[in-house]
Amino acid sequence: MSKVLVIGAGGVSSVCVHKMAFNPAIFPEIHLASRTLSKCDTIAASVKERTGVVVPTYEIDAEEVPAMVNLIKRLGATHVINLALPYQDLPIMDACLEAGAHYLDTANYEPKDEAKFEYHWQWAYHDRFKEAGLMALLGSGFDPGVTSVFTMWLKKHKLKTIRTLDILDCNGGDHGQAFATNFNPEINIREVTAPARHWENGRWVETPAMQVSTPFDFDEVGTRQAYLMYHEELESISKFNPEIERARFWMTFGDEYIKHLTVLQNVGMTGIEPIKYQGQEIIPLQFLAAVLPKPETLGETTKGNTNIGCIATGEALDGSGEKTFYINNICSHEAAFEETGNQAVSYTTGVPAMIGSAMMVQGTWSGDGVFNMEEMDPDPFMDMLNAHGLPWQVKELDGPVEF
């Protein structure tokens, strides 16, 4: 029987634990731990009220490997679901190896002192997990995660090869705040302020952050300005689909977000280098994150939809020439809040975390070593998206996108 230990107590964790509790046949025993016990207790109370399932909670520093090992062993956890911060990935992987537990996360490793997120640190763990007979599944969120599965589903069912790929992430919701991030502020701002990179003709092309943008008309949202960014699934998708000529990632931001972020960046509040303040070292971005609204508190006020998907152009499987397909999900903030008490950005990451966990717990996806989503059969994951709150649709476009 599986026992899952979820690490982290933000909005994504809340959604994931709720969705696990809704499926006791898959997840008969769920445990929750984070640095802040009170946040775990709040999630556990909501889960108990909504589902009747009791989720035991624990206080843990995920960067303290011996403490993590002791907790995993004491609980007999078979699977550790890492929904903490990306710079905690490696310590949690170390703990899983020592304690003998399988591992899953939603975002790749990022050093604390550098806004640079890449898979090579975690790919280096492959042989150790293989020798231990354990599985590590990387990036089981929406982007990365669902977008990777979308891409591989298109390649399995629609396209023999993919020539160009554009991933478009639109949050059309309005939370009523002057400035707030829809997921962890520290990670969000580090991502947005990092240089943009996209894959083209076998190499990475870098451009200044937030300098390249295009309008796009998103169904059930409307036209929004989408900005070229780097996102980690570009690295794994290009690795496992070497024929791709160009792969890009786009995310929408409103004018108010851009204005506030520009000011904060100009005055040094997005910095990640420690500074001295009243005799103590503080990191400006961490201080900013502490005073901004917490993403998990935005659910009740956020209205509207998210629309996230992939546009892929390539050689059609049926031999009919080059075709372009658009596959996406539209998620309602209000519906997400009604079901789990969280807004749709947390929902669209937390549900795939649950589904990836289910793939591992049930043995639908298996293997010894470190794996990305692109290496797995997309069909069972896609079926669970439809069944658990993130239905998708696919349509053929007239031709490649022209931006």
C-alpha positions in Angstrom: 0.0 0.0 0.0 1.3 3.4 -0.9 2.0 6.2 1.6 2.6 9.6 0.2 4.4 12.4 2.0 3.7 15.9 0.5 6.3 18.5 1.2 5.2 22.2 1.1 2.1 24.0 2.2 1.3 26.7 -0.4 -1.6 26.8 -2.8 -0.3 24.1 -5.1 0.1 21.7 -2.2 -3.4 22.6 -0.9 -4.9 21.6 -4.3 -2.8 18.5 -4.6 -3.7 17.2 -1.1 -7.4 18.0 -1.6 -7.4 16.1 -5.0 -5.5 13.2 -3.4 -8.1 13.0 -0.6 -10.9 13.0 -3.2 -9.3 9.8 -4.5 -8.8 7.5 -1.5 -8.6 4.3 -3.7 -5.4 5.7 -5.2 -4.1 7.5 -2.1 -5.2 5.6 1.0 -2.7 7.4 3.2 -1.6 11.1 2.8 0.9 13.0 5.1 1.8 16.7 4.8 4.9 18.5 6.1 6.4 22.0 5.7 8.5 24.5 7.5 5.4 26.2 8.8 3.2 23.7 10.7 0.2 26.1 10.9 -0.1 26.2 7.1 -0.1 22.4 7.0 -2.8 22.4 9.7 -4.9 24.9 7.7 -4.8 22.6 4.6 -5.5 19.5 6.7 -8.6 21.2 8.3 -10.0 22.1 4.9 -9.4 18.6 3.5 -11.1 17.1 6.6 -14.1 19.5 6.1 -14.4 18.9 2.4 -13.6 15.1 2.2 -13.7 13.7 5.7 -10.1 12.5 5.2 -7.6 13.0 8.0 -4.2 14.2 6.9 -1.5 14.1 9.6 0.9 17.1 9.6 4.5 17.7 10.5 7.0 20.5 10.8 10.1 20.0 8.7 12.9 21.9 7.1 13.2 20.3 3.6 16.9 21.4 3.4 17.8 19.4 6.5 18.5 16.0 4.9 18.9 13.9 8.1 15.6 15.2 9.4 13.9 14.5 6.1 15.3 11.0 6.1 14.1 10.4 9.6 10.5 11.6 8.8 10.3 9.5 5.6 11.5 6.4 7.4 9.3 7.0 10.4 6.2 7.3 8.3 7.2 4.5 5.9 6.5 6.9 3.1 6.7 5.2 -0.3 6.5 8.4 -2.4 7.6 11.9 -1.6 5.8 14.7 -3.5 8.0 17.8 -3.5 5.8 20.9 -3.7 8.3 23.1 -1.9 10.7 25.6 -3.4 12.8 24.7 -6.5 16.1 25.2 -4.6 15.0 22.5 -2.2 14.8 19.8 -4.9 18.3 18.4 -4.5 18.2 18.0 -0.6 14.8 16.2 -1.0 16.1 13.9 -3.7 19.1 13.1 -1.4 16.7 12.3 1.4 14.6 10.0 -0.9 17.7 8.1 -2.0 18.8 7.5 1.6 15.3 6.7 2.9 14.3 4.5 -0.1 11.3 6.6 -1.4 10.2 7.5 -4.9 10.3 11.2 -5.8 8.1 13.7 -7.8 8.3 17.5 -8.2 6.7 20.2 -10.3 9.7 22.5 -11.1 13.4 21.9 -11.7 16.2 22.8 -9.4 17.3 26.4 -9.1 20.3 27.6 -6.9 19.4 30.1 -4.2 22.1 32.5 -5.3 21.5 32.5 -9.1 18.3 32.9 -11.1 19.1 30.0 -13.3 16.9 26.9 -13.5 18.1 23.9 -15.5 17.7 20.1 -15.4 21.3 19.1 -15.5 21.6 19.1 -11.7 18.7 16.6 -11.4 19.6 14.6 -14.5 22.9 13.9 -12.8 21.0 11.8 -10.2 19.8 9.3 -12.8 22.3 6.5 -12.1 21.9 6.9 -8.3 18.1 6.5 -8.5 18.5 3.6 -11.0 21.0 1.7 -8.7 18.6 2.2 -5.8 15.6 0.9 -7.8 13.8 4.2 -7.3 11.9 6.5 -9.7 12.1 10.3 -9.8 9.6 12.1 -12.0 10.5 15.7 -12.8 8.2 18.6 -13.6 4.7 17.2 -13.0 2.9 20.6 -12.9 1.2 22.3 -15.8 4.2 24.1 -17.3 6.3 22.1 -17.1 4.2 19.0 -17.0 0.9 19.2 -18.8 2.5 21.2 -21.6 5.1 18.5 -22.0 2.4 15.8 -22.1 0.4 17.9 -24.6 3.4 18.0 -26.9 4.0 14.3 -26.7 0.3 13.5 -27.2 0.3 15.6 -30.4 3.4 13.7 -31.6 1.8 10.4 -30.8 -1.6 11.1 -32.4 -1.3 13.9 -34.8 2.3 14.7 -35.9 5.1 12.4 -37.1 7.6 15.2 -36.3 7.4 18.6 -34.7 9.1 21.5 -36.5 8.0 24.4 -34.3 6.4 24.6 -30.9 4.9 27.6 -29.0 3.7 27.2 -25.4 1.2 29.9 -24.4 0.3 30.5 -20.7 -2.4 33.0 -20.1 -3.8 33.9 -16.7 -6.9 36.0 -17.6 -8.0 36.2 -13.9 -8.4 39.4 -11.9 -7.6 39.2 -8.2 -8.3 42.8 -7.3 -4.8 43.5 -5.9 -2.6 46.4 -7.1 0.3 43.9 -7.4 0.4 40.2 -6.5 1.9 37.1 -8.0 -0.2 34.0 -8.7 2.4 31.5 -7.4 5.3 31.8 -5.0 6.4 35.5 -5.3 10.1 34.7 -5.0 10.1 32.1 -7.7 7.7 34.0 -9.9 9.8 37.2 -10.0 13.1 35.3 -10.4 11.5 33.7 -13.5 10.1 36.8 -15.0 13.2 39.0 -14.5 15.6 36.4 -15.9 16.8 36.8 -19.5 14.4 35.1 -22.1 15.8 32.1 -24.0 14.3 30.0 -26.7 15.5 27.0 -28.7 16.2 27.6 -32.4 18.2 25.7 -34.9 20.1 23.6 -32.3 21.1 26.4 -30.0 19.7 28.7 -27.3 18.9 32.2 -28.3 18.9 34.8 -25.5 17.1 38.1 -25.4 16.6 40.6 -22.6 13.7 39.9 -20.1 10.3 41.1 -21.1 11.5 42.7 -24.3 9.7 40.5 -26.9 5.9 40.3 -26.9 3.0 39.6 -29.1 -0.8 39.9 -28.8 -2.8 36.7 -28.8 -6.5 36.1 -28.7 -7.2 33.4 -26.0 -10.5 31.7 -26.0 -12.7 32.6 -22.9 -10.2 35.3 -22.0 -9.7 37.7 -24.9 -6.6 39.3 -26.4 -3.7 39.6 -24.1 -0.1 40.6 -24.5 2.2 37.5 -24.2 5.9 37.9 -23.4 8.7 35.6 -24.5 10.3 33.9 -21.5 12.5 30.9 -20.7 10.8 27.9 -19.1 12.3 24.6 -18.2 10.2 22.4 -20.4 11.9 24.0 -23.4 15.0 22.1 -22.3 13.4 18.7 -21.8 11.1 19.0 -24.9 14.0 19.9 -27.2 16.1 17.1 -25.7 13.4 14.4 -26.3 12.3 15.9 -29.6 15.6 16.6 -31.3 14.0 17.4 -34.7 12.4 20.6 -33.3 13.7 23.7 -35.2 12.2 26.2 -32.8 10.6 26.0 -29.4 9.3 29.1 -27.5 7.5 29.9 -24.2 5.1 32.8 -23.8 3.3 34.1 -20.7 0.8 37.0 -20.4 1.1 39.9 -18.1 -1.1 42.9 -17.6 0.1 46.5 -17.8 -0.2 47.0 -14.0 2.0 44.0 -13.3 4.7 45.2 -15.7 4.6 48.7 -14.3 4.9 47.5 -10.7 7.6 45.0 -11.5 9.6 47.6 -13.4 9.6 50.0 -10.5 10.5 47.2 -8.0 13.4 46.1 -10.2 14.6 49.6 -10.7 14.8 50.2 -6.9 16.6 46.9 -6.2 13.7 45.0 -4.6 14.0 42.1 -6.9 17.7 41.5 -6.1 18.8 38.1 -4.8 22.2 39.2 -3.4 22.2 39.6 0.4 22.4 43.2 1.8 23.0 44.5 5.3 20.0 46.0 7.1 20.1 47.0 10.7 23.0 44.6 11.4 21.3 41.6 9.6 21.7 40.2 6.2 18.5 40.1 4.2 17.7 39.3 0.5 15.6 42.0 -1.0 13.4 39.6 -3.1 12.7 37.4 0.0 11.7 40.5 1.9 9.4 41.6 -1.0 7.9 38.1 -1.1 7.1 38.4 2.7 5.1 41.6 2.3 3.2 40.7 -1.0 -0.2 38.9 -0.8 0.2 35.2 -0.5 -1.0 33.3 -3.6 -3.0 30.9 -1.5 -5.0 33.9 -0.1 -6.1 35.1 -3.6 -8.7 32.3 -4.3 -11.8 34.0 -3.0 -11.3 37.2 -4.9 -9.9 35.9 -8.2 -12.3 35.8 -11.1 -11.9 34.7 -14.7 -10.1 31.9 -16.5 -6.6 30.6 -17.3 -5.9 29.3 -20.8 -2.7 27.3 -21.2 -1.7 25.2 -24.2 0.7 24.4 -27.1 0.7 25.2 -30.8 2.7 22.6 -32.7 3.5 22.5 -36.5 5.0 19.5 -38.2 4.6 16.6 -40.6 1.2 15.0 -40.2 1.0 11.4 -39.1 -1.5 10.6 -41.9 0.9 11.8 -44.6 -1.2 14.8 -45.6 1.7 17.3 -45.4 2.5 19.9 -42.8 -0.2 20.6 -40.2 -0.6 22.9 -37.2 -2.5 21.9 -34.0 -3.5 23.8 -30.9 -4.1 21.9 -27.7 -5.1 23.6 -24.5 -7.0 23.7 -21.2 -9.2 26.5 -19.9 -9.7 26.6 -16.2 -12.1 28.8 -14.1 -10.7 30.5 -11.1 -14.2 30.4 -9.5 -14.7 26.7 -10.1 -11.2 25.9 -8.7 -11.9 27.9 -5.6 -15.3 26.2 -5.1 -13.8 22.8 -5.2 -10.5 23.2 -3.3 -10.5 26.8 -1.9 -7.7 27.8 -4.2 -7.4 29.9 -7.4 -6.8 28.4 -10.8 -3.1 29.0 -11.1 -2.6 26.8 -8.0 -5.2 24.4 -9.3 -3.6 23.9 -12.7 -0.3 22.9 -11.0 -1.7 21.0 -8.1 -4.0 18.7 -10.2 -1.1 17.5 -12.5 1.0 16.9 -9.3 -1.7 14.6 -8.1 -2.1 12.9 -11.5 1.7 12.4 -11.8 1.7 10.9 -8.3 -1.2 8.6 -9.3 0.7 7.4 -12.4 3.6 6.4 -10.1 1.6 5.0 -7.2 -0.5 2.8 -9.5 2.5 1.7 -11.5 1.1 3.2 -14.8 4.4 5.0 -15.2 7.4 3.2 -13.8 11.1 2.9 -14.2 14.3 3.1 -12.2 16.1 6.4 -12.5 15.3 10.1 -13.2 12.6 10.8 -15.8 10.9 13.7 -17.5 7.3 13.8 -18.5 8.2 13.5 -22.2 9.5 10.0 -21.6 6.1 8.6 -20.5 3.0 7.5 -22.4 0.8 10.6 -22.5 -2.5 8.8 -22.9 -3.3 7.8 -19.3 -2.2 11.2 -18.0 -4.4 12.9 -20.6 -7.4 10.7 -19.6 -7.0 11.7 -15.9 -6.8 15.4 -16.9 -10.3 15.0 -18.4 -11.6 13.1 -15.3 -10.1 15.3 -12.6 -10.9 18.9 -13.5 -8.6 19.9 -16.3 -10.4 19.0 -19.6 -8.5 19.7 -22.8 -9.4 20.3 -26.4 -7.4 20.1 -29.6 -8.1 21.8 -33.0 -6.4 22.1 -36.3 -5.3 25.7 -37.3 -5.1 27.0 -40.8 -1.3 27.2 -40.6 1.7 28.0 -38.3 1.5 31.0 -36.0 3.0 34.1 -37.5 4.5 35.7 -34.4 
